[in-house]
């Protein structure tokens, strides 16, 4: 699998502190190498549109869908809870 970042994703990621950006990079490595890694806590976010949610940390989530052999990364944002 390979990642593709939509422009809005990159802009959102860059708005986070460096610490969160580094955490996301680590989680992306897990996603690409072992999507079942427990720290990702992957779950279907929107079944109808095929959107998944992954955890960066307790406060930040990232959203993506899978197309062919590619993760399309849509957005990263603070978790509302």
C-alpha positions as CSV (number, residue, x, y, z in Angstrom):
1,X,0.0,0.0,0.0
2,X,1.1,3.6,-0.6
3,X,-0.3,6.9,0.8
4,X,-1.6,9.9,-1.2
5,X,-2.2,13.1,0.8
6,X,-4.9,15.4,-0.4
7,X,-3.9,19.1,-0.2
8,X,-6.2,19.8,2.7
9,X,-4.6,17.1,4.7
10,X,-1.1,18.5,4.3
11,X,-2.3,22.0,5.3
12,X,-4.1,20.6,8.4
13,X,-1.0,18.5,9.4
14,X,1.3,21.5,9.1
15,X,-1.0,23.5,11.4
16,X,-0.3,21.0,14.2
17,X,2.8,21.3,16.5
18,X,5.9,19.3,15.4
19,X,5.3,16.8,18.2
20,X,1.9,15.8,16.6
21,X,3.5,15.8,13.1
22,X,6.1,13.3,14.3
23,X,3.4,11.2,16.0
24,X,1.5,11.1,12.8
25,X,4.6,10.0,10.8
26,X,5.0,7.1,13.3
27,X,1.4,6.1,12.9
28,X,1.6,6.3,9.1
29,X,4.6,3.9,9.2
30,X,2.3,1.5,11.3
31,X,-0.5,2.0,8.8
32,X,1.7,1.1,5.9
33,X,3.5,-1.8,7.6
34,X,1.0,-3.2,10.0
35,X,-2.5,-1.7,9.8
36,X,-3.6,-3.9,12.7
37,X,-1.2,-2.2,15.1
38,X,-3.2,-1.5,18.3
39,X,-2.1,2.1,18.6
40,X,-3.8,3.0,15.3
41,X,-7.2,2.0,16.7
42,X,-8.5,1.9,13.2
43,X,-12.3,1.8,12.7
44,X,-14.8,2.5,10.0
45,X,-15.9,6.1,10.4
46,X,-18.4,6.4,7.6
47,X,-19.5,3.0,6.3
48,X,-21.5,4.4,3.3
49,X,-18.5,6.4,1.9
50,X,-15.8,3.9,3.0
51,X,-14.0,6.3,5.3
52,X,-11.7,5.0,8.0
53,X,-10.5,6.7,11.2
54,X,-7.1,6.2,12.8
55,X,-5.6,7.5,16.0
56,X,-2.6,9.8,16.2
57,X,-2.9,10.2,19.9
58,X,-5.7,10.7,22.4
59,X,-6.7,14.1,21.0
60,X,-6.0,13.8,17.2
61,X,-7.5,11.5,14.5
62,X,-6.8,11.1,10.8
63,X,-9.3,10.0,8.2
64,X,-8.8,8.1,4.9
65,X,-10.3,5.7,2.4
66,X,-8.7,2.9,0.5
67,X,-8.7,2.8,-3.3
68,X,-7.0,0.0,-5.1
69,X,-3.6,-0.3,-3.4
70,X,-3.6,3.3,-2.0
71,X,-4.5,5.0,1.2
72,X,-6.1,8.4,0.3
73,X,-5.6,10.6,3.4
74,X,-8.4,13.1,3.6
75,X,-7.9,15.1,6.8
76,X,-6.4,15.2,10.3
77,X,-8.1,17.0,13.1
78,X,-8.6,17.2,16.8
79,X,-11.0,14.6,18.2
80,X,-14.2,16.2,19.4
81,X,-14.4,14.3,22.7
